[in-house]
Amino acid sequence: MKLRFLKSRTSRQLRKNKAQRGSIPYKKALTVGVIFTIADRQKHDQVKEFIHKLEQDGKKVRVISFLPEKRENHEFLFDFFTIKDVTVWGKITSHNALQFSETPFDYLYYLDTEPNPLILYLLARSQAKCRVGRFWISGEPYFELMIDSVGNTRSLIDGIYKYATKLT
C-alpha cells in the first residue's frame, strides 16, 4: 500500500518539479550526488571505488543509499534510509533523504541497474542539474542522461564515468 501512494507522489513530483536542468562540462562540475540501493559487499566496494575516483577528480561527493530489509549496511560509510522512513501514505520522512533530494548537485548519479520506487521519488524531487542513470524504457522523466548498460553495477559505473567525463 505504501508503494502505491509513493508512486502517486512520485508522479506529482515529476510534474511540479521546476528545477533548472542541463549539463555543465564535467571539469567545471563541483558537486556530485550518488544514490543507490545497498545490495551486497561487491556493489558497496564498487561504489566506494567510484566515489574515490570522483574525489580524485576534485568533486565534492555526497552519498545516500536505500537499505532494504535484511541487508547489511557495510561499514556504515553512507547516509541511508529504509522502508521504515516511508509512511502508510507513501511520504518519505527521512531528513537525510529529503535534504539530499533538495541539494542542487551539478551531477546526480543513480547506480542501480533496476529502478527502485523509493529512489525514483527522490530523483523526481531532485534539484540536481543533471541526473544520470541506467537506461530503461520508462526512465526518461527521471534523467537528463541515460546509459545503456549490460546489467551489472560495474559496467553501469564505468559507462556513467566514461560519458560524464566527455561532457564539455
MODELLER restraints for C-alpha pairs under 7 A, 6 or more apart:
rsr = mdl.restraints
at = mdl.atoms
rsr.add(forms.Gaussian(group=physical.xy_distance, feature=features.Distance(at['CA:1:A'], at['CA:88:A']), mean=6.99, stdev=0.5))
rsr.add(forms.Gaussian(group=physical.xy_distance, feature=features.Distance(at['CA:2:A'], at['CA:87:A']), mean=6.76, stdev=0.5))
rsr.add(forms.Gaussian(group=physical.xy_distance, feature=features.Distance(at['CA:2:A'], at['CA:88:A']), mean=4.94, stdev=0.5))
rsr.add(forms.Gaussian(group=physical.xy_distance, feature=features.Distance(at['CA:2:A'], at['CA:89:A']), mean=5.75, stdev=0.5))
rsr.add(forms.Gaussian(group=physical.xy_distance, feature=features.Distance(at['CA:2:A'], at['CA:90:A']), mean=4.67, stdev=0.5))
rsr.add(forms.Gaussian(group=physical.xy_distance, feature=features.Distance(at['CA:3:A'], at['CA:90:A']), mean=6.09, stdev=0.5))
rsr.add(forms.Gaussian(group=physical.xy_distance, feature=features.Distance(at['CA:5:A'], at['CA:89:A']), mean=5.55, stdev=0.5))
rsr.add(forms.Gaussian(group=physical.xy_distance, feature=features.Distance(at['CA:5:A'], at['CA:90:A']), mean=4.70, stdev=0.5))
rsr.add(forms.Gaussian(group=physical.xy_distance, feature=features.Distance(at['CA:6:A'], at['CA:90:A']), mean=4.08, stdev=0.5))
rsr.add(forms.Gaussian(group=physical.xy_distance, feature=features.Distance(at['CA:6:A'], at['CA:91:A']), mean=6.52, stdev=0.5))
rsr.add(forms.Gaussian(group=physical.xy_distance, feature=features.Distance(at['CA:10:A'], at['CA:121:A']), mean=4.76, stdev=0.5))
rsr.add(forms.Gaussian(group=physical.xy_distance, feature=features.Distance(at['CA:10:A'], at['CA:124:A']), mean=6.13, stdev=0.5))
rsr.add(forms.Gaussian(group=physical.xy_distance, feature=features.Distance(at['CA:13:A'], at['CA:124:A']), mean=5.53, stdev=0.5))
rsr.add(forms.Gaussian(group=physical.xy_distance, feature=features.Distance(at['CA:13:A'], at['CA:125:A']), mean=5.49, stdev=0.5))
rsr.add(forms.Gaussian(group=physical.xy_distance, feature=features.Distance(at['CA:14:A'], at['CA:124:A']), mean=4.96, stdev=0.5))
rsr.add(forms.Gaussian(group=physical.xy_distance, feature=features.Distance(at['CA:14:A'], at['CA:125:A']), mean=6.77, stdev=0.5))
rsr.add(forms.Gaussian(group=physical.xy_distance, feature=features.Distance(at['CA:17:A'], at['CA:125:A']), mean=6.09, stdev=0.5))
rsr.add(forms.Gaussian(group=physical.xy_distance, feature=features.Distance(at['CA:19:A'], at['CA:127:A']), mean=5.35, stdev=0.5))
rsr.add(forms.Gaussian(group=physical.xy_distance, feature=features.Distance(at['CA:20:A'], at['CA:129:A']), mean=6.09, stdev=0.5))
rsr.add(forms.Gaussian(group=physical.xy_distance, feature=features.Distance(at['CA:21:A'], at['CA:129:A']), mean=4.45, stdev=0.5))
rsr.add(forms.Gaussian(group=physical.xy_distance, feature=features.Distance(at['CA:21:A'], at['CA:130:A']), mean=5.93, stdev=0.5))
rsr.add(forms.Gaussian(group=physical.xy_distance, feature=features.Distance(at['CA:22:A'], at['CA:129:A']), mean=5.51, stdev=0.5))
rsr.add(forms.Gaussian(group=physical.xy_distance, feature=features.Distance(at['CA:22:A'], at['CA:130:A']), mean=5.53, stdev=0.5))
rsr.add(forms.Gaussian(group=physical.xy_distance, feature=features.Distance(at['CA:23:A'], at['CA:129:A']), mean=6.46, stdev=0.5))
rsr.add(forms.Gaussian(group=physical.xy_distance, feature=features.Distance(at['CA:23:A'], at['CA:130:A']), mean=5.41, stdev=0.5))
rsr.add(forms.Gaussian(group=physical.xy_distance, feature=features.Distance(at['CA:24:A'], at['CA:168:A']), mean=6.85, stdev=0.5))
rsr.add(forms.Gaussian(group=physical.xy_distance, feature=features.Distance(at['CA:25:A'], at['CA:167:A']), mean=5.10, stdev=0.5))
rsr.add(forms.Gaussian(group=physical.xy_distance, feature=features.Distance(at['CA:25:A'], at['CA:168:A']), mean=4.12, stdev=0.5))
rsr.add(forms.Gaussian(group=physical.xy_distance, feature=features.Distance(at['CA:26:A'], at['CA:164:A']), mean=6.26, stdev=0.5))
rsr.add(forms.Gaussian(group=physical.xy_distance, feature=features.Distance(at['CA:26:A'], at['CA:165:A']), mean=5.28, stdev=0.5))
rsr.add(forms.Gaussian(group=physical.xy_distance, feature=features.Distance(at['CA:26:A'], at['CA:167:A']), mean=5.76, stdev=0.5))
rsr.add(forms.Gaussian(group=physical.xy_distance, feature=features.Distance(at['CA:26:A'], at['CA:168:A']), mean=6.61, stdev=0.5))
rsr.add(forms.Gaussian(group=physical.xy_distance, feature=features.Distance(at['CA:29:A'], at['CA:106:A']), mean=5.64, stdev=0.5))
rsr.add(forms.Gaussian(group=physical.xy_distance, feature=features.Distance(at['CA:30:A'], at['CA:59:A']), mean=5.08, stdev=0.5))
rsr.add(forms.Gaussian(group=physical.xy_distance, feature=features.Distance(at['CA:30:A'], at['CA:60:A']), mean=6.05, stdev=0.5))
rsr.add(forms.Gaussian(group=physical.xy_distance, feature=features.Distance(at['CA:30:A'], at['CA:106:A']), mean=6.63, stdev=0.5))
rsr.add(forms.Gaussian(group=physical.xy_distance, feature=features.Distance(at['CA:31:A'], at['CA:59:A']), mean=5.65, stdev=0.5))
rsr.add(forms.Gaussian(group=physical.xy_distance, feature=features.Distance(at['CA:31:A'], at['CA:60:A']), mean=4.86, stdev=0.5))
rsr.add(forms.Gaussian(group=physical.xy_distance, feature=features.Distance(at['CA:31:A'], at['CA:61:A']), mean=6.03, stdev=0.5))
rsr.add(forms.Gaussian(group=physical.xy_distance, feature=features.Distance(at['CA:31:A'], at['CA:105:A']), mean=5.16, stdev=0.5))
rsr.add(forms.Gaussian(group=physical.xy_distance, feature=features.Distance(at['CA:31:A'], at['CA:106:A']), mean=5.36, stdev=0.5))
rsr.add(forms.Gaussian(group=physical.xy_distance, feature=features.Distance(at['CA:31:A'], at['CA:107:A']), mean=6.77, stdev=0.5))
rsr.add(forms.Gaussian(group=physical.xy_distance, feature=features.Distance(at['CA:32:A'], at['CA:59:A']), mean=6.47, stdev=0.5))
rsr.add(forms.Gaussian(group=physical.xy_distance, feature=features.Distance(at['CA:32:A'], at['CA:60:A']), mean=6.13, stdev=0.5))
rsr.add(forms.Gaussian(group=physical.xy_distance, feature=features.Distance(at['CA:32:A'], at['CA:61:A']), mean=4.85, stdev=0.5))
rsr.add(forms.Gaussian(group=physical.xy_distance, feature=features.Distance(at['CA:32:A'], at['CA:62:A']), mean=6.43, stdev=0.5))
rsr.add(forms.Gaussian(group=physical.xy_distance, feature=features.Distance(at['CA:32:A'], at['CA:105:A']), mean=5.41, stdev=0.5))
rsr.add(forms.Gaussian(group=physical.xy_distance, feature=features.Distance(at['CA:32:A'], at['CA:106:A']), mean=5.93, stdev=0.5))
rsr.add(forms.Gaussian(group=physical.xy_distance, feature=features.Distance(at['CA:32:A'], at['CA:107:A']), mean=4.89, stdev=0.5))
rsr.add(forms.Gaussian(group=physical.xy_distance, feature=features.Distance(at['CA:32:A'], at['CA:108:A']), mean=5.67, stdev=0.5))
rsr.add(forms.Gaussian(group=physical.xy_distance, feature=features.Distance(at['CA:33:A'], at['CA:61:A']), mean=5.74, stdev=0.5))
rsr.add(forms.Gaussian(group=physical.xy_distance, feature=features.Distance(at['CA:33:A'], at['CA:62:A']), mean=4.95, stdev=0.5))
rsr.add(forms.Gaussian(group=physical.xy_distance, feature=features.Distance(at['CA:33:A'], at['CA:63:A']), mean=5.78, stdev=0.5))
rsr.add(forms.Gaussian(group=physical.xy_distance, feature=features.Distance(at['CA:33:A'], at['CA:105:A']), mean=6.11, stdev=0.5))
rsr.add(forms.Gaussian(group=physical.xy_distance, feature=features.Distance(at['CA:33:A'], at['CA:107:A']), mean=6.28, stdev=0.5))
rsr.add(forms.Gaussian(group=physical.xy_distance, feature=features.Distance(at['CA:33:A'], at['CA:108:A']), mean=4.44, stdev=0.5))
rsr.add(forms.Gaussian(group=physical.xy_distance, feature=features.Distance(at['CA:33:A'], at['CA:109:A']), mean=6.10, stdev=0.5))
rsr.add(forms.Gaussian(group=physical.xy_distance, feature=features.Distance(at['CA:34:A'], at['CA:62:A']), mean=6.31, stdev=0.5))
rsr.add(forms.Gaussian(group=physical.xy_distance, feature=features.Distance(at['CA:34:A'], at['CA:63:A']), mean=4.73, stdev=0.5))
rsr.add(forms.Gaussian(group=physical.xy_distance, feature=features.Distance(at['CA:34:A'], at['CA:64:A']), mean=6.52, stdev=0.5))
rsr.add(forms.Gaussian(group=physical.xy_distance, feature=features.Distance(at['CA:34:A'], at['CA:108:A']), mean=5.78, stdev=0.5))
rsr.add(forms.Gaussian(group=physical.xy_distance, feature=features.Distance(at['CA:34:A'], at['CA:109:A']), mean=4.84, stdev=0.5))
rsr.add(forms.Gaussian(group=physical.xy_distance, feature=features.Distance(at['CA:34:A'], at['CA:110:A']), mean=6.07, stdev=0.5))
rsr.add(forms.Gaussian(group=physical.xy_distance, feature=features.Distance(at['CA:35:A'], at['CA:63:A']), mean=5.86, stdev=0.5))
rsr.add(forms.Gaussian(group=physical.xy_distance, feature=features.Distance(at['CA:35:A'], at['CA:64:A']), mean=5.12, stdev=0.5))
rsr.add(forms.Gaussian(group=physical.xy_distance, feature=features.Distance(at['CA:35:A'], at['CA:65:A']), mean=5.46, stdev=0.5))
rsr.add(forms.Gaussian(group=physical.xy_distance, feature=features.Distance(at['CA:35:A'], at['CA:109:A']), mean=6.30, stdev=0.5))
rsr.add(forms.Gaussian(group=physical.xy_distance, feature=features.Distance(at['CA:35:A'], at['CA:110:A']), mean=5.02, stdev=0.5))
rsr.add(forms.Gaussian(group=physical.xy_distance, feature=features.Distance(at['CA:35:A'], at['CA:111:A']), mean=6.35, stdev=0.5))
rsr.add(forms.Gaussian(group=physical.xy_distance, feature=features.Distance(at['CA:36:A'], at['CA:64:A']), mean=6.96, stdev=0.5))
rsr.add(forms.Gaussian(group=physical.xy_distance, feature=features.Distance(at['CA:36:A'], at['CA:65:A']), mean=4.91, stdev=0.5))
rsr.add(forms.Gaussian(group=physical.xy_distance, feature=features.Distance(at['CA:36:A'], at['CA:66:A']), mean=6.36, stdev=0.5))
rsr.add(forms.Gaussian(group=physical.xy_distance, feature=features.Distance(at['CA:36:A'], at['CA:110:A']), mean=5.82, stdev=0.5))
rsr.add(forms.Gaussian(group=physical.xy_distance, feature=features.Distance(at['CA:36:A'], at['CA:111:A']), mean=5.09, stdev=0.5))
rsr.add(forms.Gaussian(group=physical.xy_distance, feature=features.Distance(at['CA:36:A'], at['CA:112:A']), mean=5.58, stdev=0.5))
rsr.add(forms.Gaussian(group=physical.xy_distance, feature=features.Distance(at['CA:37:A'], at['CA:65:A']), mean=5.37, stdev=0.5))
rsr.add(forms.Gaussian(group=physical.xy_distance, feature=features.Distance(at['CA:37:A'], at['CA:66:A']), mean=4.62, stdev=0.5))
rsr.add(forms.Gaussian(group=physical.xy_distance, feature=features.Distance(at['CA:37:A'], at['CA:67:A']), mean=6.27, stdev=0.5))
rsr.add(forms.Gaussian(group=physical.xy_distance, feature=features.Distance(at['CA:37:A'], at['CA:112:A']), mean=6.40, stdev=0.5))
rsr.add(forms.Gaussian(group=physical.xy_distance, feature=features.Distance(at['CA:38:A'], at['CA:44:A']), mean=6.99, stdev=0.5))
rsr.add(forms.Gaussian(group=physical.xy_distance, feature=features.Distance(at['CA:38:A'], at['CA:65:A']), mean=6.32, stdev=0.5))
rsr.add(forms.Gaussian(group=physical.xy_distance, feature=features.Distance(at['CA:38:A'], at['CA:66:A']), mean=6.01, stdev=0.5))
rsr.add(forms.Gaussian(group=physical.xy_distance, feature=features.Distance(at['CA:38:A'], at['CA:67:A']), mean=5.40, stdev=0.5))
rsr.add(forms.Gaussian(group=physical.xy_distance, feature=features.Distance(at['CA:38:A'], at['CA:68:A']), mean=6.98, stdev=0.5))
rsr.add(forms.Gaussian(group=physical.xy_distance, feature=features.Distance(at['CA:39:A'], at['CA:71:A']), mean=7.00, stdev=0.5))
rsr.add(forms.Gaussian(group=physical.xy_distance, feature=features.Distance(at['CA:41:A'], at['CA:74:A']), mean=6.83, stdev=0.5))
rsr.add(forms.Gaussian(group=physical.xy_distance, feature=features.Distance(at['CA:43:A'], at['CA:153:A']), mean=6.66, stdev=0.5))
rsr.add(forms.Gaussian(group=physical.xy_distance, feature=features.Distance(at['CA:46:A'], at['CA:154:A']), mean=6.70, stdev=0.5))
rsr.add(forms.Gaussian(group=physical.xy_distance, feature=features.Distance(at['CA:51:A'], at['CA:61:A']), mean=6.94, stdev=0.5))
rsr.add(forms.Gaussian(group=physical.xy_distance, feature=features.Distance(at['CA:55:A'], at['CA:61:A']), mean=6.74, stdev=0.5))
rsr.add(forms.Gaussian(group=physical.xy_distance, feature=features.Distance(at['CA:63:A'], at['CA:78:A']), mean=5.92, stdev=0.5))
rsr.add(forms.Gaussian(group=physical.xy_distance, feature=features.Distance(at['CA:63:A'], at['CA:79:A']), mean=6.63, stdev=0.5))
rsr.add(forms.Gaussian(group=physical.xy_distance, feature=features.Distance(at['CA:64:A'], at['CA:78:A']), mean=5.78, stdev=0.5))
rsr.add(forms.Gaussian(group=physical.xy_distance, feature=features.Distance(at['CA:64:A'], at['CA:79:A']), mean=4.86, stdev=0.5))
rsr.add(forms.Gaussian(group=physical.xy_distance, feature=features.Distance(at['CA:64:A'], at['CA:80:A']), mean=5.25, stdev=0.5))
rsr.add(forms.Gaussian(group=physical.xy_distance, feature=features.Distance(at['CA:65:A'], at['CA:78:A']), mean=6.77, stdev=0.5))
rsr.add(forms.Gaussian(group=physical.xy_distance, feature=features.Distance(at['CA:65:A'], at['CA:79:A']), mean=6.40, stdev=0.5))
rsr.add(forms.Gaussian(group=physical.xy_distance, feature=features.Distance(at['CA:65:A'], at['CA:80:A']), mean=4.58, stdev=0.5))
rsr.add(forms.Gaussian(group=physical.xy_distance, feature=features.Distance(at['CA:65:A'], at['CA:81:A']), mean=6.55, stdev=0.5))
rsr.add(forms.Gaussian(group=physical.xy_distance, feature=features.Distance(at['CA:66:A'], at['CA:80:A']), mean=5.45, stdev=0.5))
rsr.add(forms.Gaussian(group=physical.xy_distance, feature=features.Distance(at['CA:66:A'], at['CA:81:A']), mean=5.12, stdev=0.5))
rsr.add(forms.Gaussian(group=physical.xy_distance, feature=features.Distance(at['CA:66:A'], at['CA:82:A']), mean=5.78, stdev=0.5))
rsr.add(forms.Gaussian(group=physical.xy_distance, feature=features.Distance(at['CA:67:A'], at['CA:73:A']), mean=6.91, stdev=0.5))
rsr.add(forms.Gaussian(group=physical.xy_distance, feature=features.Distance(at['CA:67:A'], at['CA:80:A']), mean=6.32, stdev=0.5))
rsr.add(forms.Gaussian(group=physical.xy_distance, feature=features.Distance(at['CA:67:A'], at['CA:81:A']), mean=6.04, stdev=0.5))
rsr.add(forms.Gaussian(group=physical.xy_distance, feature=features.Distance(at['CA:67:A'], at['CA:82:A']), mean=5.16, stdev=0.5))
rsr.add(forms.Gaussian(group=physical.xy_distance, feature=features.Distance(at['CA:68:A'], at['CA:82:A']), mean=6.13, stdev=0.5))
rsr.add(forms.Gaussian(group=physical.xy_distance, feature=features.Distance(at['CA:68:A'], at['CA:83:A']), mean=6.98, stdev=0.5))
rsr.add(forms.Gaussian(group=physical.xy_distance, feature=features.Distance(at['CA:79:A'], at['CA:96:A']), mean=6.90, stdev=0.5))
rsr.add(forms.Gaussian(group=physical.xy_distance, feature=features.Distance(at['CA:81:A'], at['CA:94:A']), mean=6.30, stdev=0.5))
rsr.add(forms.Gaussian(group=physical.xy_distance, feature=features.Distance(at['CA:81:A'], at['CA:97:A']), mean=6.65, stdev=0.5))
rsr.add(forms.Gaussian(group=physical.xy_distance, feature=features.Distance(at['CA:85:A'], at['CA:92:A']), mean=5.59, stdev=0.5))
rsr.add(forms.Gaussian(group=physical.xy_distance, feature=features.Distance(at['CA:85:A'], at['CA:93:A']), mean=5.16, stdev=0.5))
rsr.add(forms.Gaussian(group=physical.xy_distance, feature=features.Distance(at['CA:85:A'], at['CA:94:A']), mean=5.39, stdev=0.5))
rsr.add(forms.Gaussian(group=physical.xy_distance, feature=features.Distance(at['CA:86:A'], at['CA:92:A']), mean=4.42, stdev=0.5))
rsr.add(forms.Gaussian(group=physical.xy_distance, feature=features.Distance(at['CA:86:A'], at['CA:93:A']), mean=6.00, stdev=0.5))
rsr.add(forms.Gaussian(group=physical.xy_distance, feature=features.Distance(at['CA:101:A'], at['CA:122:A']), mean=5.51, stdev=0.5))
rsr.add(forms.Gaussian(group=physical.xy_distance, feature=features.Distance(at['CA:101:A'], at['CA:123:A']), mean=6.95, stdev=0.5))
rsr.add(forms.Gaussian(group=physical.xy_distance, feature=features.Distance(at['CA:101:A'], at['CA:125:A']), mean=6.12, stdev=0.5))
rsr.add(forms.Gaussian(group=physical.xy_distance, feature=features.Distance(at['CA:101:A'], at['CA:126:A']), mean=4.37, stdev=0.5))
rsr.add(forms.Gaussian(group=physical.xy_distance, feature=features.Distance(at['CA:101:A'], at['CA:127:A']), mean=6.35, stdev=0.5))
rsr.add(forms.Gaussian(group=physical.xy_distance, feature=features.Distance(at['CA:102:A'], at['CA:126:A']), mean=5.74, stdev=0.5))
rsr.add(forms.Gaussian(group=physical.xy_distance, feature=features.Distance(at['CA:102:A'], at['CA:127:A']), mean=5.37, stdev=0.5))
rsr.add(forms.Gaussian(group=physical.xy_distance, feature=features.Distance(at['CA:103:A'], at['CA:127:A']), mean=5.88, stdev=0.5))
rsr.add(forms.Gaussian(group=physical.xy_distance, feature=features.Distance(at['CA:103:A'], at['CA:128:A']), mean=6.60, stdev=0.5))
rsr.add(forms.Gaussian(group=physical.xy_distance, feature=features.Distance(at['CA:104:A'], at['CA:127:A']), mean=4.74, stdev=0.5))
rsr.add(forms.Gaussian(group=physical.xy_distance, feature=features.Distance(at['CA:104:A'], at['CA:128:A']), mean=4.44, stdev=0.5))
rsr.add(forms.Gaussian(group=physical.xy_distance, feature=features.Distance(at['CA:104:A'], at['CA:129:A']), mean=6.51, stdev=0.5))
rsr.add(forms.Gaussian(group=physical.xy_distance, feature=features.Distance(at['CA:105:A'], at['CA:128:A']), mean=4.46, stdev=0.5))
rsr.add(forms.Gaussian(group=physical.xy_distance, feature=features.Distance(at['CA:105:A'], at['CA:129:A']), mean=6.19, stdev=0.5))
rsr.add(forms.Gaussian(group=physical.xy_distance, feature=features.Distance(at['CA:106:A'], at['CA:128:A']), mean=5.95, stdev=0.5))
rsr.add(forms.Gaussian(group=physical.xy_distance, feature=features.Distance(at['CA:106:A'], at['CA:129:A']), mean=5.19, stdev=0.5))
rsr.add(forms.Gaussian(group=physical.xy_distance, feature=features.Distance(at['CA:106:A'], at['CA:130:A']), mean=6.19, stdev=0.5))
rsr.add(forms.Gaussian(group=physical.xy_distance, feature=features.Distance(at['CA:107:A'], at['CA:128:A']), mean=6.17, stdev=0.5))
rsr.add(forms.Gaussian(group=physical.xy_distance, feature=features.Distance(at['CA:107:A'], at['CA:129:A']), mean=6.19, stdev=0.5))
rsr.add(forms.Gaussian(group=physical.xy_distance, feature=features.Distance(at['CA:107:A'], at['CA:130:A']), mean=4.85, stdev=0.5))
rsr.add(forms.Gaussian(group=physical.xy_distance, feature=features.Distance(at['CA:107:A'], at['CA:131:A']), mean=5.86, stdev=0.5))
rsr.add(forms.Gaussian(group=physical.xy_distance, feature=features.Distance(at['CA:108:A'], at['CA:128:A']), mean=6.09, stdev=0.5))
rsr.add(forms.Gaussian(group=physical.xy_distance, feature=features.Distance(at['CA:108:A'], at['CA:130:A']), mean=6.21, stdev=0.5))
rsr.add(forms.Gaussian(group=physical.xy_distance, feature=features.Distance(at['CA:108:A'], at['CA:131:A']), mean=4.69, stdev=0.5))
rsr.add(forms.Gaussian(group=physical.xy_distance, feature=features.Distance(at['CA:108:A'], at['CA:132:A']), mean=6.02, stdev=0.5))
rsr.add(forms.Gaussian(group=physical.xy_distance, feature=features.Distance(at['CA:109:A'], at['CA:131:A']), mean=6.09, stdev=0.5))
rsr.add(forms.Gaussian(group=physical.xy_distance, feature=features.Distance(at['CA:109:A'], at['CA:132:A']), mean=4.90, stdev=0.5))
rsr.add(forms.Gaussian(group=physical.xy_distance, feature=features.Distance(at['CA:109:A'], at['CA:133:A']), mean=5.95, stdev=0.5))
rsr.add(forms.Gaussian(group=physical.xy_distance, feature=features.Distance(at['CA:110:A'], at['CA:132:A']), mean=6.17, stdev=0.5))
rsr.add(forms.Gaussian(group=physical.xy_distance, feature=features.Distance(at['CA:110:A'], at['CA:133:A']), mean=4.85, stdev=0.5))
rsr.add(forms.Gaussian(group=physical.xy_distance, feature=features.Distance(at['CA:111:A'], at['CA:133:A']), mean=6.44, stdev=0.5))
rsr.add(forms.Gaussian(group=physical.xy_distance, feature=features.Distance(at['CA:111:A'], at['CA:153:A']), mean=6.79, stdev=0.5))
rsr.add(forms.Gaussian(group=physical.xy_distance, feature=features.Distance(at['CA:111:A'], at['CA:156:A']), mean=6.98, stdev=0.5))
rsr.add(forms.Gaussian(group=physical.xy_distance, feature=features.Distance(at['CA:111:A'], at['CA:157:A']), mean=6.84, stdev=0.5))
rsr.add(forms.Gaussian(group=physical.xy_distance, feature=features.Distance(at['CA:112:A'], at['CA:153:A']), mean=6.86, stdev=0.5))
rsr.add(forms.Gaussian(group=physical.xy_distance, feature=features.Distance(at['CA:113:A'], at['CA:134:A']), mean=6.25, stdev=0.5))
rsr.add(forms.Gaussian(group=physical.xy_distance, feature=features.Distance(at['CA:113:A'], at['CA:151:A']), mean=5.86, stdev=0.5))
rsr.add(forms.Gaussian(group=physical.xy_distance, feature=features.Distance(at['CA:113:A'], at['CA:152:A']), mean=6.41, stdev=0.5))
rsr.add(forms.Gaussian(group=physical.xy_distance, feature=features.Distance(at['CA:113:A'], at['CA:153:A']), mean=6.41, stdev=0.5))
rsr.add(forms.Gaussian(group=physical.xy_distance, feature=features.Distance(at['CA:123:A'], at['CA:142:A']), mean=6.04, stdev=0.5))
rsr.add(forms.Gaussian(group=physical.xy_distance, feature=features.Distance(at['CA:124:A'], at['CA:142:A']), mean=6.00, stdev=0.5))
rsr.add(forms.Gaussian(group=physical.xy_distance, feature=features.Distance(at['CA:130:A'], at['CA:144:A']), mean=5.63, stdev=0.5))
rsr.add(forms.Gaussian(group=physical.xy_distance, feature=features.Distance(at['CA:131:A'], at['CA:143:A']), mean=4.77, stdev=0.5))
rsr.add(forms.Gaussian(group=physical.xy_distance, feature=features.Distance(at['CA:131:A'], at['CA:144:A']), mean=5.42, stdev=0.5))
rsr.add(forms.Gaussian(group=physical.xy_distance, feature=features.Distance(at['CA:131:A'], at['CA:145:A']), mean=6.48, stdev=0.5))
rsr.add(forms.Gaussian(group=physical.xy_distance, feature=features.Distance(at['CA:132:A'], at['CA:143:A']), mean=5.50, stdev=0.5))
rsr.add(forms.Gaussian(group=physical.xy_distance, feature=features.Distance(at['CA:132:A'], at['CA:144:A']), mean=6.24, stdev=0.5))
rsr.add(forms.Gaussian(group=physical.xy_distance, feature=features.Distance(at['CA:132:A'], at['CA:145:A']), mean=4.85, stdev=0.5))
rsr.add(forms.Gaussian(group=physical.xy_distance, feature=features.Distance(at['CA:132:A'], at['CA:146:A']), mean=5.71, stdev=0.5))
rsr.add(forms.Gaussian(group=physical.xy_distance, feature=features.Distance(at['CA:133:A'], at['CA:143:A']), mean=6.61, stdev=0.5))
rsr.add(forms.Gaussian(group=physical.xy_distance, feature=features.Distance(at['CA:133:A'], at['CA:145:A']), mean=6.74, stdev=0.5))
rsr.add(forms.Gaussian(group=physical.xy_distance, feature=features.Distance(at['CA:133:A'], at['CA:146:A']), mean=5.09, stdev=0.5))
rsr.add(forms.Gaussian(group=physical.xy_distance, feature=features.Distance(at['CA:133:A'], at['CA:147:A']), mean=6.09, stdev=0.5))
rsr.add(forms.Gaussian(group=physical.xy_distance, feature=features.Distance(at['CA:134:A'], at['CA:146:A']), mean=5.22, stdev=0.5))
rsr.add(forms.Gaussian(group=physical.xy_distance, feature=features.Distance(at['CA:134:A'], at['CA:147:A']), mean=4.75, stdev=0.5))
rsr.add(forms.Gaussian(group=physical.xy_distance, feature=features.Distance(at['CA:134:A'], at['CA:148:A']), mean=6.00, stdev=0.5))
rsr.add(forms.Gaussian(group=physical.xy_distance, feature=features.Distance(at['CA:134:A'], at['CA:149:A']), mean=6.44, stdev=0.5))
rsr.add(forms.Gaussian(group=physical.xy_distance, feature=features.Distance(at['CA:134:A'], at['CA:156:A']), mean=6.72, stdev=0.5))
rsr.add(forms.Gaussian(group=physical.xy_distance, feature=features.Distance(at['CA:135:A'], at['CA:146:A']), mean=4.76, stdev=0.5))
rsr.add(forms.Gaussian(group=physical.xy_distance, feature=features.Distance(at['CA:135:A'], at['CA:147:A']), mean=5.20, stdev=0.5))
rsr.add(forms.Gaussian(group=physical.xy_distance, feature=features.Distance(at['CA:135:A'], at['CA:148:A']), mean=5.08, stdev=0.5))
rsr.add(forms.Gaussian(group=physical.xy_distance, feature=features.Distance(at['CA:147:A'], at['CA:159:A']), mean=6.42, stdev=0.5))
rsr.add(forms.Gaussian(group=physical.xy_distance, feature=features.Distance(at['CA:147:A'], at['CA:160:A']), mean=6.51, stdev=0.5))
rsr.add(forms.Gaussian(group=physical.xy_distance, feature=features.Distance(at['CA:149:A'], at['CA:155:A']), mean=6.18, stdev=0.5))
rsr.add(forms.Gaussian(group=physical.xy_distance, feature=features.Distance(at['CA:149:A'], at['CA:156:A']), mean=5.41, stdev=0.5))
